[in-house]
Amino acid sequence: MMPLENPQTQDASATGEDRGLLLVLTGHGKGKSSAAFGMVARALGHGLQVCVVQFIKSREDTGEVRFFEPHPQVQWHVLGEGFSRRSQDPARDQQAAQAAWQCARGLLNNPALGLVVLDELSYPLKYGWLETATVLAELRARPAMQHVILTGRAMPEAVCAAADTVTECYDHKHAWRSGIKAQKGLDW
């Protein structure tokens, strides 16, 4: 017996619209950035030019930076001041977020880029360092075939509503809560 075809799994390329997508990877679970970087690999495999802007993270010794940054079709910008739930200098963090957004704005205007990842964008929006309406306006004005992935916990509802795809990551169990530190190659 042949199973009935699920309309959600049909080949949309034959019937659907062809345009750049806005994807949101959010939630309190692990894996949002990792999923985005998997899509970076996929985009590169199809010859797309890619750019990543990291809004909060400040480490340039992570596995993903070491792996992707030398690739000729990737631009990688680590522009954060590091993450802390209680910032030591909120004004500095706001300045860093605004500088990262200026970088991102230029990328969102570049039709040569097939994929732009704005990693941990939710935090500057959540803390009011960037205005959600301004960010959404820039995202809407990007080149027609440019895909954008936004990551971070607690993505504002207005951003999720504007997205084509929203995935929420949730962890049922996490090694960190068991007292195990972050592991090289898995967590950074």
C-alpha positions in Angstrom: 0.0 0.0 0.0 1.4 3.4 -1.0 1.2 6.1 1.7 -0.7 9.2 0.9 1.5 12.1 0.0 1.7 14.8 2.7 1.2 18.2 1.1 3.8 19.7 3.4 6.5 17.4 1.9 5.7 18.0 -1.7 8.4 19.6 -3.8 7.6 23.3 -3.4 10.1 24.2 -6.1 7.6 23.1 -8.7 4.6 25.0 -7.3 5.9 27.6 -4.8 7.3 31.0 -4.7 11.1 31.4 -5.0 12.5 34.1 -2.7 14.8 34.6 0.2 13.6 33.3 3.5 13.7 34.7 7.1 14.3 31.9 9.6 14.3 32.2 13.4 16.0 29.7 15.6 14.9 30.5 19.2 14.1 28.9 22.5 16.0 28.0 25.7 17.5 24.8 24.4 21.0 24.2 23.1 21.7 24.1 19.4 20.3 27.3 17.8 23.7 28.6 16.6 24.9 25.1 15.7 21.8 24.6 13.5 22.4 27.9 11.8 26.1 26.9 11.1 24.8 23.7 9.6 22.8 25.8 7.2 26.0 27.8 6.5 27.7 24.5 5.4 24.7 23.7 3.3 24.6 27.1 1.6 28.3 26.9 0.9 27.8 23.4 -0.7 25.4 25.1 -3.1 27.9 27.9 -3.9 26.2 30.7 -2.0 28.2 33.6 -0.5 27.6 33.6 3.3 28.2 36.1 6.1 27.9 35.6 9.9 27.6 38.4 12.4 27.8 37.4 16.0 26.2 40.0 18.2 27.0 38.7 21.7 29.7 36.1 21.4 33.3 37.5 21.6 35.4 34.4 21.2 37.3 33.9 17.9 38.7 30.5 19.0 35.5 28.6 18.6 35.4 25.5 16.3 32.9 27.2 13.9 35.1 30.3 13.5 38.2 28.2 12.9 36.4 26.1 10.4 34.4 28.6 8.4 36.5 31.8 8.5 39.2 30.7 6.1 36.6 29.7 3.5 36.7 32.1 0.6 32.9 32.4 0.4 32.4 33.2 4.1 32.7 36.5 5.9 32.7 36.1 9.7 32.3 39.0 12.2 32.7 38.3 15.9 31.5 41.7 17.3 30.1 41.0 20.8 31.6 41.7 24.1 30.9 38.3 25.6 27.8 37.1 27.3 26.8 37.7 30.8 23.3 37.7 32.3 24.4 40.7 34.3 26.5 43.0 32.1 29.5 44.8 33.7 29.0 47.7 31.3 25.6 47.9 29.7 26.6 51.1 27.7 29.5 49.2 26.2 27.3 46.3 25.3 24.8 48.6 23.7 27.5 50.3 21.6 28.8 46.9 20.5 25.3 45.8 19.5 24.8 49.0 17.5 28.2 48.6 15.8 27.3 45.0 14.9 24.0 46.2 13.6 25.7 48.7 11.3 27.8 45.8 10.0 24.7 43.7 9.5 22.8 46.6 7.7 25.6 46.7 5.1 25.4 43.0 4.6 21.6 43.0 4.3 22.0 45.5 1.4 24.4 43.2 -0.5 22.7 41.1 -3.2 25.8 39.0 -3.7 25.2 37.4 -0.2 22.9 34.4 -0.4 22.8 33.8 3.3 23.3 36.1 6.3 23.3 34.7 9.8 22.7 37.2 12.6 23.7 35.1 15.6 22.3 36.0 19.0 20.3 39.0 17.7 17.5 38.3 20.2 19.5 39.8 23.1 20.1 43.3 21.6 16.4 43.4 20.8 15.3 42.1 24.2 17.4 44.6 26.1 16.4 47.5 23.9 19.9 48.1 22.5 18.3 47.9 19.0 14.8 48.8 18.0 12.7 45.8 16.7 10.8 48.0 14.2 14.0 49.3 12.7 15.5 45.8 12.4 12.3 44.4 10.8 12.2 47.2 8.3 15.8 46.5 7.3 15.1 42.7 7.0 12.1 43.4 4.8 14.2 45.7 2.5 16.9 43.1 1.9 17.6 41.7 -1.6 14.8 39.4 -2.8 16.9 36.2 -2.9 18.8 36.7 0.3 18.2 34.2 3.1 18.6 35.4 6.7 18.8 33.3 9.9 18.3 34.9 13.3 19.2 33.1 16.4 18.8 33.6 20.2 16.7 32.9 23.1 13.4 34.8 23.6 13.2 36.2 20.1 10.6 39.0 20.1 7.1 37.9 19.0 7.1 40.6 16.2 10.2 39.1 14.7 8.7 35.6 14.9 5.5 36.8 13.3 7.6 38.3 10.4 9.6 35.1 9.8 8.9 32.4 7.2 10.1 29.6 9.5 10.4 29.6 13.3 12.0 26.7 15.2 12.1 26.6 18.9 14.9 24.6 20.6 14.1 23.0 23.9 16.4 20.9 26.0 14.9 18.2 28.1 18.2 17.6 29.9 21.5 19.5 29.7 25.0 18.5 30.9 25.6 22.0 32.4 22.8 21.5 34.9 24.6 18.3 36.1 27.7 20.3 36.8 29.6 19.4 33.6 31.5 22.3 32.0 31.2 23.3 28.4 33.2 21.0 26.1 35.5 22.0 23.3 34.2 20.7 20.0 30.6 20.5 21.2 29.8 23.8 23.0 32.4 26.1 21.5 
